[in-house]
């Protein structure tokens, strides 16, 4: 049985500006799996019968450079693929937070890797939640490579932007062969963020 997450989670009825149209940005360093996070979320949203656009961008370095994945989820067809505003920002590195947090508004939700991102008081007045994604991944699976899946589970557990069933099916469809059980354990640990707050 896993321990409850730290008391740092203080999410109080966060609501996107429009629940029918949510814009999500996953950001981190190359090699942290943020592109896969976006692809999984997009597939889960399509399984929930939503309209989705997913785009990605990354630096020229294979690892260590920036990496970003954007997902627009809507109840109506999406006619523009770029984010107009960020409803949810997930930052797995300090560089990602520094690069993108300035675009957040008062109605935004900022979820970050608390062992990487500090000085959160300097960011705009969004709702902020820090969680130790890497530590949770190591505790649950023994593998740092599952950090992104833990983070994705936490995002969905806290926001319900997609259903758990759709998310689990998307994870199984997209993670490397032979790692589905491991990644589902990581996902469920992240989903427990909702129960732990």
Number of C-alpha atoms within 10 A of each C-alpha: 3 9 8 13 18 12 10 13 17 11 14 8 8 12 13 18 14 10 11 11 18 21 24 24 25 28 32 28 23 19 15 21 21 30 23 19 24 25 21 25 28 25 23 24 24 17 17 16 12 19 17 23 23 22 17 18 12 18 13 11 12 12 13 13 14 22 24 24 22 28 27 27 25 20 13 11 12 14 7 9 13 15 17 10 15 23 25 26 26 27 29 28 21 19 16 21 24 14 14 18 21 13 14 20 16 11 16 25 25 26 24 29 23 20 15 17 18 14 7 17 8 10 16 16 17 19 18 20 19 22 23 18 27 23 17 22 25 15 14 21 18 14 16 16 17 26 27 26 29 28 32 27 28 24 27 21 22 22 18 13 20 21 15 18 11 18 25 18 16 20 24 17 13 15 17 10 8 9 13 17 13 16 26 22 17 30 28 19 26 29 23 20 22 19 11 13 15
